[in-house]
Amino acid sequence: MIVKQSLIKLTPLVLALAWFAMGRTAAQPSAPATLTGRVTGDGVPLSGVYVSDGVQIVATDADGYYGMASDKAQGTVFIITPSGYVAESRDGLLPAFYAHLTAPADKPEQHDFTLRSEDQSRYGVILVSDMHLANDAELDDQARFRNTCMPLIRRAADALRAEGPVYSFHLGDLSYDKYWVKDRYTIEDAYATLRSEGWPTFLYNVPGNHDNDGRVSTDNTDFDAGWLYRKVFGPEHYSLDIGGDHWIVMDDILYQNPPGKPEKRAEGMAGNRDYGRGFTPEEMAFLRADLALQPDGKRIFLCTHCPLLTGLSESGDRFDDLSQMREIDALFARFGSVHVFAGHTHQTEWYESEKYPHIKDLNVGALSGNAWSTAPGLFGKFGCGAGVVLARFAPGRADYSYEAVVPEEKGFRVYDMNGVSAWYAAAPGVRDMVARVPNTVDYADEKYRDLLLVNDWFLRPGDTLEAWESCGWFGRKVPLAVERVEGRDPLFDLHFFLKDGAVKAKYKKARTRDVNPHLFTVRTSGPRTKVTLRVRDASGAVLRETVVRRPVPFRGGAAADE
């Protein structure tokens, strides 16, 4: 609360400075305002709107004016858009909630913001991540994005728009840094692609590690390498209110780009593009000030590129500085918890940790799958179907669902292993893949007969998967055993390691170590039974249900996104 009180005490002073800078009568202060302006909504001045230079936060006065003495180090000034309003857009895609600073630090400049009102009592959000647009002929990302991903985005926007306004939060890695040089296609070009394809909602963006300029290596690489990101998207951290909820965007990539070995660098890069994970001191200052202005119990959402937690180690830690993790957890304690939306790992996963009880992570898989490297289908890590998370919000309600490029996949995929086994036994290249690629599973083995294999990447902590067969004329329900297993997704392996019926000469060996954490088997009584799968949450409520009418054909070599 100390930060909040100090900000409130400073506000009359800085507002007086703003009035002076705009010709109003006021005494000349010792620290004149360098940033001033006015905020209006539907043409009317708005009071109490918060404005920030990325570190400090001030509020507009009764006439909508703000002012602050800023060192301008972050390069932008932005408003914390209040609930019930959106910033007007310059191009129909990116809300103009920020302005680039152009004058020297000691020179005043004025930036006004224009808002329009919008009913946000119910609203929807498309959570999308890791598009990795590259304009590369081998990846064929532009055509696949246009023909496969954009139809999904339009379907998602239409589904949500029936309930209220819709916004998109992209969780980092819109671009693919090594192709900035290789194909002369930067993050600025990637944004132009979204505009030309008619992205259907306002877009709020998060910086990713691949959105930095790998050609930059300086004494302040983390900031300097983000120059083009800031040119296109403005501040690398900011916040806004939507429908009574508070949304915070933070850059948790500490970009380092050390020189490394020249033979290991991508073409034209200054270093090997390494990075740490965490928040800068300036970001932490902004986070503390921002949260100090929020009332206890308010619903808070935090968007980052890297998830704060991980399910890959017992500690659950992902940040470099564990003291920072502890402070973040403590900062959010009075709100109950913070819901973190992140990308980066190219897998969809829910994370929780007893060590950080106030942090709930939803890791959103990549729209590009494994950065366009699976073909002809699009699959992310562990075989997660390339897609987006649809979030629906209302007072006291937050619902999440998964939409994949394959419309039938609602966060899971079911294999009738009789068909998979036949494919693995006879399809060109598969026997060679099993023999040569480490850790692949030989699904031709007799032990997989009459099994269902379920890859459920949207299963949350506390959720349970249950199954039963319908037998006899009266459809008698016979429960089936469900077992969590270690294994691999068949389609991912076939689309990642094979090309034109042969093992790829070059593939990322790191993918051979991926053991699927959300894979289940169901033993059935025969090859033609009807099986019902149902997912319940911790309270016993049914979240989703699907009926598998067997036999189900397996299209191992066909595009799963056709």
C-alpha positions as CSV (number, residue, x, y, z in Angstrom):
1,M,0.0,0.0,0.0
2,I,3.0,2.4,0.3
3,V,3.3,2.6,-3.4
4,K,-0.4,3.4,-3.8
5,Q,-0.4,6.1,-1.2
6,S,2.7,7.8,-2.7
7,L,1.2,7.8,-6.1
8,I,-2.1,9.3,-4.9
9,K,-0.2,12.1,-3.1
10,L,1.9,12.9,-6.2
11,T,-1.1,13.0,-8.5
12,P,-2.2,16.6,-7.8
13,L,1.3,17.8,-8.3
14,V,1.8,16.1,-11.6
15,L,-1.6,17.3,-12.8
16,A,-0.7,20.8,-11.9
17,L,2.5,20.4,-14.0
18,A,0.4,19.1,-16.9
19,W,-1.9,22.1,-16.7
20,F,1.1,24.4,-16.8
21,A,2.6,22.6,-19.8
22,M,-0.6,23.2,-21.7
23,G,-0.9,26.9,-20.8
24,R,-3.0,26.7,-17.7
25,T,-2.2,28.9,-14.7
26,A,0.1,27.2,-12.3
27,A,3.3,27.9,-10.4
28,Q,6.5,26.7,-12.1
29,P,7.5,23.4,-10.4
30,S,11.0,22.3,-9.7
31,A,10.5,19.1,-11.7
32,P,8.4,20.0,-14.8
33,A,6.2,17.5,-16.5
34,T,7.7,15.9,-19.5
35,L,4.7,13.9,-20.5
36,T,1.2,15.4,-20.7
37,G,-2.0,14.8,-22.5
38,R,-5.7,14.2,-22.3
39,V,-7.9,11.1,-22.3
40,T,-11.4,11.2,-23.7
41,G,-14.1,8.5,-24.1
42,D,-16.9,9.0,-26.7
43,G,-15.7,12.6,-26.9
44,V,-16.0,13.3,-23.2
45,P,-13.0,13.8,-20.8
46,L,-12.4,10.8,-18.6
47,S,-11.2,11.3,-15.0
48,G,-9.4,8.7,-13.0
49,V,-7.8,6.9,-15.9
50,Y,-4.3,5.6,-15.1
51,V,-1.4,6.5,-17.4
52,S,2.1,5.1,-17.2
53,D,5.5,5.5,-18.7
54,G,6.2,1.8,-17.9
55,V,7.4,2.5,-14.3
56,Q,5.3,5.1,-12.6
57,I,1.5,5.5,-12.8
58,V,-0.6,8.7,-12.5
59,A,-4.3,9.4,-13.0
60,T,-6.2,11.9,-15.1
61,D,-8.0,14.8,-13.4
62,A,-11.6,15.8,-13.6
63,D,-11.0,17.3,-17.1
64,G,-9.2,14.2,-18.4
65,Y,-5.7,15.7,-18.2
66,Y,-2.6,13.8,-17.0
67,G,1.0,14.8,-16.5
68,M,4.2,13.2,-15.2
69,A,7.9,13.9,-14.9
70,S,9.4,11.0,-16.8
71,D,12.9,9.9,-17.8
72,K,11.3,8.3,-20.9
73,A,13.6,5.3,-20.6
74,Q,11.0,2.8,-21.7
75,G,10.2,4.8,-24.9
76,T,6.4,4.8,-24.6
77,V,3.6,6.2,-22.6
78,F,0.3,4.3,-22.3
79,I,-3.0,4.3,-20.7
80,I,-4.4,1.5,-18.6
81,T,-7.6,1.2,-20.5
82,P,-10.5,1.2,-18.1
83,S,-13.3,-1.3,-18.1
84,G,-16.1,-0.5,-20.5
85,Y,-13.8,1.2,-23.0
86,V,-11.3,0.3,-25.8
87,A,-8.7,2.5,-27.4
88,E,-9.5,3.5,-30.9
89,S,-7.3,1.7,-33.5
90,R,-5.1,3.2,-36.2
91,D,-5.5,0.2,-38.4
92,G,-8.4,-1.8,-37.1
93,L,-6.2,-4.4,-35.5
94,L,-3.9,-2.9,-32.8
95,P,-5.6,-0.6,-30.2
96,A,-3.9,2.8,-29.9
97,F,-3.5,2.6,-26.1
98,Y,0.1,3.8,-26.3
99,A,2.3,6.4,-28.0
100,H,5.9,6.4,-28.9
101,L,8.1,9.1,-27.2
102,T,10.0,11.2,-29.7
103,A,11.5,14.2,-27.8
104,P,14.6,14.1,-25.6
105,A,14.1,13.1,-21.9
106,D,14.2,16.7,-20.7
107,K,11.8,18.1,-23.3
108,P,8.0,18.0,-22.8
109,E,5.7,16.2,-25.2
110,Q,2.0,15.7,-25.3
111,H,0.1,12.6,-26.2
112,D,-3.7,12.4,-26.1
113,F,-5.7,9.1,-26.1
114,T,-9.2,8.5,-27.5
115,L,-11.4,5.8,-26.2
116,R,-14.8,4.5,-27.2
117,S,-17.3,2.7,-24.9
118,E,-18.1,-1.0,-25.2
119,D,-20.4,-3.3,-23.2
120,Q,-18.0,-5.7,-21.6
121,S,-20.4,-7.3,-19.1
122,R,-19.7,-10.5,-21.0
123,Y,-16.7,-10.8,-23.3
124,G,-14.5,-13.4,-25.0
125,V,-10.8,-13.8,-25.5
126,I,-8.9,-15.8,-28.1
127,L,-5.6,-17.0,-26.4
128,V,-3.1,-17.8,-29.2
129,S,0.6,-18.2,-29.1
130,D,3.8,-18.9,-31.2
131,M,2.7,-18.3,-34.7
132,H,6.3,-18.2,-35.8
133,L,5.5,-16.6,-39.2
134,A,8.6,-16.8,-41.3
135,N,7.7,-16.5,-45.0
136,D,9.9,-19.5,-45.7
137,A,9.4,-21.7,-48.8
138,E,10.5,-24.9,-47.1
139,L,8.1,-24.4,-44.1
140,D,5.3,-23.2,-46.4
141,D,4.1,-21.2,-43.4
142,Q,2.3,-18.4,-45.3
143,A,0.0,-20.8,-47.2
144,R,-0.6,-23.0,-44.2
145,F,-1.4,-20.0,-42.0
146,R,-3.8,-18.6,-44.6
147,N,-5.6,-21.9,-45.4
148,T,-5.5,-23.7,-42.1
149,C,-5.1,-21.3,-39.2
150,M,-7.1,-18.3,-40.3
151,P,-10.3,-20.3,-40.8
152,L,-9.8,-21.5,-37.2
153,I,-9.4,-17.9,-36.0
154,R,-12.5,-16.8,-37.8
155,R,-14.5,-19.7,-36.4
156,A,-13.3,-18.9,-32.9
157,A,-14.1,-15.2,-33.2
158,D,-17.6,-15.9,-34.5
159,A,-18.3,-18.4,-31.7
160,L,-17.3,-15.9,-29.0
161,R,-18.9,-12.9,-30.6
162,A,-22.4,-14.3,-30.0
163,E,-21.8,-13.5,-26.3
164,G,-20.1,-10.2,-26.4
165,P,-17.0,-8.3,-27.7
166,V,-14.0,-10.4,-28.5
167,Y,-10.2,-9.7,-28.1
168,S,-7.1,-11.7,-28.9
169,F,-4.0,-12.0,-26.7
170,H,-1.0,-13.4,-28.6
171,L,1.4,-14.8,-26.1
172,G,4.7,-14.2,-27.9
173,D,6.8,-15.4,-30.9
174,L,4.7,-13.9,-33.6
175,S,7.9,-13.9,-35.7
176,Y,10.9,-16.2,-36.1
177,D,14.1,-14.3,-35.5
178,K,16.4,-16.3,-37.8
179,Y,14.2,-15.6,-40.8
180,W,14.5,-11.8,-40.2
181,V,17.7,-12.3,-42.1
182,K,17.3,-15.5,-44.0
183,D,14.0,-14.5,-45.7
184,R,14.0,-10.8,-44.9
185,Y,10.8,-11.2,-43.0
186,T,10.7,-9.5,-39.6
187,I,8.1,-9.1,-36.9
188,E,6.9,-6.0,-38.8
189,D,6.2,-8.2,-41.8
190,A,4.5,-10.8,-39.6
191,Y,2.1,-8.1,-38.3
192,A,1.5,-6.9,-41.9
193,T,0.5,-10.5,-42.7
194,L,-2.1,-10.5,-39.9
195,R,-3.6,-7.3,-41.3
196,S,-3.7,-8.5,-44.8
197,E,-5.4,-11.8,-43.7
198,G,-8.0,-9.8,-41.9
199,W,-7.4,-10.9,-38.3
200,P,-10.9,-10.5,-36.9
201,T,-10.4,-8.9,-33.4
202,F,-8.4,-6.3,-31.6
203,L,-4.9,-7.8,-30.8
204,Y,-2.9,-7.4,-27.6
205,N,0.6,-8.8,-28.0
206,V,3.3,-10.3,-25.6
207,P,7.0,-10.2,-26.6
208,G,8.6,-13.6,-27.2
209,N,12.2,-14.6,-27.3
210,H,12.1,-15.0,-31.1
211,D,10.6,-11.4,-31.4
212,N,14.0,-10.0,-30.5
213,D,16.5,-8.8,-33.1
214,G,19.3,-11.4,-33.0
215,R,21.6,-9.1,-34.9
216,V,21.9,-6.9,-31.8
217,S,24.4,-7.5,-29.0
218,T,25.2,-4.5,-26.8
219,D,25.8,-3.6,-23.2
220,N,22.0,-3.5,-22.9
221,T,20.9,-6.3,-25.2
222,D,17.7,-7.1,-23.5
223,F,16.3,-3.6,-24.2
224,D,18.1,-2.8,-27.4
225,A,17.2,-6.0,-29.2
226,G,13.5,-5.2,-28.7
227,W,13.6,-2.1,-30.8
228,L,11.6,-3.4,-33.7
229,Y,9.0,-5.0,-31.4
230,R,8.4,-1.7,-29.7
231,K,8.2,0.0,-33.0
232,V,5.4,-2.3,-34.1
233,F,3.6,-3.1,-30.8
234,G,4.6,-0.4,-28.4
235,P,5.4,-1.2,-24.7
236,E,6.8,-4.5,-23.8
237,H,4.8,-4.5,-20.5
238,Y,1.4,-2.8,-19.9
239,S,-2.0,-3.5,-18.4
240,L,-5.7,-2.9,-19.1
241,D,-9.1,-3.5,-17.6
242,I,-11.8,-5.5,-19.4
243,G,-15.2,-6.1,-18.0
244,G,-14.1,-5.5,-14.4
245,D,-11.1,-7.8,-14.8
246,H,-7.5,-6.7,-14.8
247,W,-5.2,-7.9,-17.5
248,I,-1.4,-7.5,-17.2
249,V,1.1,-8.2,-20.0
250,M,4.7,-8.7,-19.0
251,D,7.9,-9.5,-20.9
252,D,9.6,-12.4,-19.1
253,I,12.4,-12.9,-21.6
254,L,15.7,-11.6,-20.4
255,Y,17.4,-11.5,-23.8
256,Q,21.2,-12.1,-23.7
257,N,22.4,-13.1,-27.2
258,P,26.0,-13.9,-26.2
259,P,28.5,-14.3,-29.0
260,G,28.9,-18.1,-28.8
261,K,30.6,-20.1,-31.6
262,P,30.2,-18.7,-35.1
263,E,29.5,-22.1,-36.6
264,K,26.5,-22.5,-34.3
265,R,24.9,-19.1,-35.1
266,A,22.0,-18.7,-37.4
267,E,22.7,-16.6,-40.5
268,G,23.3,-13.0,-39.8
269,M,22.9,-13.3,-36.0
270,A,25.3,-11.5,-33.6
271,G,25.1,-14.4,-31.1
272,N,23.4,-17.6,-30.2
273,R,20.2,-15.9,-29.1
274,D,20.2,-17.2,-25.5
275,Y,18.0,-15.7,-22.9
276,G,17.0,-15.9,-19.2
277,R,13.6,-15.9,-17.7
278,G,12.3,-13.3,-15.3
279,F,11.2,-9.6,-15.0
280,T,13.5,-6.6,-15.2
281,P,13.6,-4.2,-12.2
282,E,11.6,-1.7,-14.2
283,E,8.9,-4.3,-14.9
284,M,8.8,-5.3,-11.2
285,A,8.4,-1.6,-10.2
286,F,5.5,-1.3,-12.7
287,L,3.9,-4.5,-11.4
288,R,4.0,-3.4,-7.8
289,A,2.6,0.0,-8.6
290,D,-0.1,-1.5,-10.9
291,L,-1.3,-4.1,-8.4
292,A,-1.3,-1.5,-5.6
293,L,-4.1,0.2,-7.4
294,Q,-6.3,-2.9,-7.6
295,P,-8.8,-3.8,-4.9
296,D,-8.5,-7.0,-2.9
297,G,-10.1,-10.0,-4.6
298,K,-10.2,-8.5,-8.1
299,R,-9.8,-11.1,-10.8
300,I,-6.3,-10.8,-12.3
301,F,-4.9,-12.3,-15.5
302,L,-1.2,-12.2,-16.4
303,C,0.0,-12.8,-19.9
304,T,3.7,-13.8,-20.4
305,H,5.6,-15.7,-23.0
306,C,7.3,-18.3,-20.8
307,P,5.0,-19.9,-18.3
308,L,5.9,-19.1,-14.7
309,L,5.7,-22.8,-13.6
310,T,6.7,-26.0,-15.2
311,G,5.5,-29.6,-14.8
312,L,8.9,-31.0,-15.8
313,S,10.5,-30.7,-12.4
314,E,9.4,-31.3,-8.8
315,S,10.2,-27.7,-7.8
316,G,7.9,-26.2,-10.5
317,D,10.3,-23.3,-11.0
318,R,10.9,-21.8,-14.4
319,F,12.2,-18.3,-13.6
320,D,16.0,-17.8,-13.0
321,D,15.5,-15.8,-9.8
322,L,13.5,-17.8,-7.3
323,S,13.2,-14.8,-5.0
324,Q,11.3,-13.0,-7.8
325,M,9.0,-16.0,-8.0
326,R,8.3,-15.8,-4.3
327,E,7.6,-12.1,-4.5
328,I,5.2,-12.5,-7.4
329,D,3.3,-15.2,-5.6
330,A,3.1,-13.0,-2.5
331,L,1.9,-10.0,-4.6
332,F,-1.0,-11.9,-5.9
333,A,-2.0,-13.5,-2.6
334,R,-4.6,-10.8,-1.8
335,F,-6.4,-11.5,-5.0
336,G,-6.7,-15.2,-4.2
337,S,-4.7,-16.2,-7.2
338,V,-3.5,-15.0,-10.6
339,H,-4.4,-16.9,-13.8
340,V,-1.2,-16.9,-16.0
341,F,-1.6,-17.4,-19.7
342,A,1.7,-18.3,-21.5
343,G,3.1,-20.0,-24.6
344,H,6.7,-20.8,-25.6
345,T,6.7,-24.5,-25.0
346,H,4.5,-25.4,-28.0
347,Q,2.4,-27.6,-25.8
348,T,-0.9,-27.1,-24.0
349,E,-0.8,-27.8,-20.3
350,W,-2.2,-26.7,-17.0
351,Y,0.3,-26.1,-14.2
352,E,-0.1,-25.7,-10.5
353,S,2.5,-25.9,-7.7
354,E,2.2,-26.2,-3.9
355,K,5.3,-24.0,-3.7
356,Y,3.5,-21.1,-5.4
357,P,-0.2,-21.6,-4.4
358,H,-1.4,-18.2,-5.8
359,I,-0.2,-18.9,-9.4
360,K,-2.3,-20.9,-11.8
361,D,-0.7,-21.5,-15.3
362,L,-2.4,-22.3,-18.5
363,N,0.2,-22.9,-21.1
364,V,-1.3,-22.4,-24.6
365,G,0.1,-24.5,-27.4
366,A,1.5,-23.0,-30.6
367,L,-0.8,-22.1,-33.5
368,S,2.2,-23.1,-35.7
369,G,2.4,-26.6,-34.1
370,N,6.1,-27.4,-33.8
371,A,7.0,-24.1,-35.7
372,W,5.6,-25.5,-38.9
373,S,8.0,-28.5,-38.8
374,T,5.4,-31.2,-38.9
375,A,3.9,-31.9,-42.3
376,P,1.4,-32.3,-43.8
377,G,-0.4,-31.9,-40.4
378,L,0.2,-29.3,-37.7
379,F,1.2,-30.8,-34.3
380,G,2.8,-29.2,-31.3
381,K,5.0,-30.8,-28.6
382,F,3.6,-34.1,-27.3
383,G,1.2,-34.2,-30.3
384,C,-0.9,-31.3,-29.1
385,G,-3.2,-30.3,-32.0
386,A,-2.2,-26.8,-33.2
387,G,-5.0,-24.5,-32.0
388,V,-6.2,-21.8,-29.6
389,V,-7.9,-21.5,-26.3
390,L,-11.3,-19.8,-26.2
391,A,-12.0,-18.0,-22.9
392,R,-15.5,-16.7,-22.0
393,F,-15.8,-14.3,-19.1
394,A,-18.7,-12.9,-17.1
395,P,-19.0,-11.8,-13.5
396,G,-18.0,-14.8,-11.4
397,R,-17.5,-17.0,-14.5
398,A,-14.5,-18.0,-16.5
399,D,-14.8,-20.9,-19.0
400,Y,-12.1,-22.3,-21.2
401,S,-12.2,-24.6,-24.2
402,Y,-9.8,-25.7,-26.8
403,E,-10.3,-25.3,-30.5
404,A,-7.8,-27.0,-32.9
405,V,-7.2,-26.7,-36.6
406,V,-9.0,-30.0,-36.8
407,P,-12.6,-29.0,-35.8
408,E,-13.3,-32.4,-34.1
409,E,-10.4,-32.1,-31.7
410,K,-11.5,-30.3,-28.5
411,G,-8.3,-30.6,-26.6
412,F,-7.8,-34.3,-27.1
413,R,-7.3,-37.0,-29.8
414,V,-8.5,-40.7,-29.7
415,Y,-6.7,-43.5,-31.6
416,D,-8.2,-46.9,-32.3
417,M,-5.0,-48.7,-32.0
418,N,-6.0,-51.6,-34.3
419,G,-5.8,-49.1,-37.2
420,V,-2.6,-47.5,-35.9
421,S,-0.9,-50.9,-35.5
422,A,-1.8,-51.9,-39.1
423,W,-0.3,-48.7,-40.4
424,Y,2.9,-49.0,-38.3
425,A,3.3,-52.6,-39.7
426,A,3.0,-51.8,-43.4
427,A,3.2,-48.1,-44.2
428,P,6.4,-47.0,-46.1
429,G,9.2,-45.7,-43.9
430,V,7.6,-46.5,-40.6
431,R,9.6,-49.6,-39.9
432,D,12.8,-47.6,-40.7
433,M,11.6,-44.8,-38.4
434,V,11.1,-47.2,-35.5
435,A,14.5,-48.7,-36.0
436,R,16.5,-45.5,-36.5
437,V,14.8,-42.8,-34.4
438,P,15.4,-43.0,-30.7
439,N,12.5,-43.6,-28.3
440,T,9.8,-44.0,-31.0
441,V,7.2,-46.6,-30.0
442,D,6.5,-49.6,-32.2
443,Y,2.8,-49.5,-32.3
444,A,2.7,-52.5,-34.6
445,D,3.4,-54.6,-31.5
446,E,0.6,-57.1,-30.7
447,K,0.1,-55.7,-27.2
448,Y,-1.6,-52.6,-28.7
449,R,-4.5,-54.7,-30.2
450,D,-8.0,-53.6,-29.1
451,L,-6.6,-50.6,-27.2
452,L,-7.8,-47.0,-27.4
453,L,-5.0,-44.4,-27.0
454,V,-6.1,-41.0,-25.7
455,N,-3.9,-37.9,-25.9
456,D,-5.8,-35.4,-23.7
457,W,-3.7,-32.2,-23.6
458,F,-6.5,-30.0,-22.1
459,L,-6.8,-32.2,-18.9
460,R,-6.6,-29.9,-15.9
461,P,-5.2,-30.8,-12.4
462,G,-7.9,-32.7,-10.6
463,D,-9.7,-33.8,-13.8
464,T,-10.3,-37.5,-14.3
465,L,-10.9,-39.5,-17.5
466,E,-13.4,-42.4,-17.4
467,A,-14.6,-44.8,-20.1
468,W,-17.2,-47.5,-20.6
469,E,-18.4,-49.8,-23.4
470,S,-22.0,-50.1,-24.4
471,C,-22.8,-53.8,-24.8
472,G,-25.8,-55.8,-25.8
473,W,-29.2,-54.9,-27.3
474,F,-30.0,-52.6,-24.3
475,G,-26.6,-50.8,-24.3
476,R,-25.5,-52.1,-20.9
477,K,-22.6,-49.9,-19.7
478,V,-19.4,-51.8,-18.8
479,P,-16.7,-49.7,-17.1
480,L,-13.3,-49.9,-18.7
481,A,-9.9,-49.4,-17.1
482,V,-8.1,-46.2,-17.9
483,E,-4.4,-46.1,-17.4
484,R,-2.0,-43.2,-17.7
485,V,1.0,-44.3,-19.7
486,E,4.3,-43.0,-21.0
487,G,4.5,-43.0,-24.7
488,R,4.4,-40.9,-27.8
489,D,1.7,-39.5,-30.1
490,P,1.6,-41.6,-33.3
491,L,0.6,-38.8,-35.6
492,F,3.3,-36.4,-34.3
493,D,6.0,-39.0,-34.9
494,L,4.8,-39.8,-38.4
495,H,4.5,-36.1,-39.4
496,F,7.7,-35.0,-37.7
497,F,10.2,-37.7,-38.5
498,L,8.9,-38.8,-42.0
499,K,8.7,-37.0,-45.3
500,D,7.4,-38.6,-48.5
501,G,7.5,-42.1,-46.9
502,A,11.1,-41.9,-45.7
503,V,12.9,-40.8,-42.5
504,K,14.0,-37.2,-42.7
505,A,17.7,-36.8,-43.1
506,K,17.7,-33.9,-40.6
507,Y,15.4,-33.6,-37.7
508,K,15.6,-32.1,-34.2
509,K,16.9,-34.9,-31.9
510,A,15.4,-33.0,-28.9
511,R,12.0,-34.1,-30.0
512,T,13.1,-37.8,-29.6
513,R,13.2,-37.3,-25.8
514,D,9.6,-36.1,-25.5
515,V,7.6,-38.4,-23.3
516,N,3.9,-37.5,-23.4
517,P,2.6,-36.5,-19.9
518,H,-1.1,-36.7,-20.9
519,L,-1.4,-40.1,-22.6
520,F,-3.9,-42.7,-21.6
521,T,-4.8,-46.3,-22.7
522,V,-8.3,-47.9,-22.5
523,R,-8.5,-51.7,-22.9
524,T,-11.6,-52.7,-24.8
525,S,-13.3,-56.1,-25.2
526,G,-13.0,-56.3,-29.0
527,P,-12.4,-54.4,-32.2
528,R,-16.0,-53.2,-32.9
529,T,-17.3,-52.0,-29.6
530,K,-18.7,-48.5,-28.9
531,V,-16.8,-46.6,-26.2
532,T,-17.8,-43.5,-24.4
533,L,-15.1,-41.2,-22.9
534,R,-16.0,-38.7,-20.3
535,V,-13.9,-36.1,-18.4
536,R,-15.0,-34.8,-15.0
537,D,-13.6,-32.0,-12.9
538,A,-12.6,-32.3,-9.2
539,S,-16.1,-31.7,-8.1
540,G,-17.5,-34.4,-10.3
541,A,-19.1,-32.1,-12.9
542,V,-18.9,-33.4,-16.5
543,L,-16.7,-31.2,-18.7
544,R,-16.9,-33.1,-22.0
545,E,-17.9,-36.4,-23.4
546,T,-17.2,-38.2,-26.7
547,V,-18.4,-41.4,-28.2
548,V,-16.0,-43.6,-30.2
549,R,-17.8,-45.9,-32.7
550,R,-15.2,-48.5,-33.7
551,P,-13.5,-49.4,-35.8
552,V,-12.0,-46.0,-36.5
553,P,-9.7,-45.7,-39.6
554,F,-6.3,-44.2,-39.1
555,R,-5.0,-41.8,-41.7
556,G,-1.3,-41.7,-40.6
557,G,0.0,-40.1,-43.8
558,A,-2.8,-37.7,-44.4
559,A,-2.9,-34.1,-43.2
560,A,-4.7,-33.9,-39.9
561,D,-5.6,-30.3,-40.7
562,E,-7.4,-31.1,-44.0
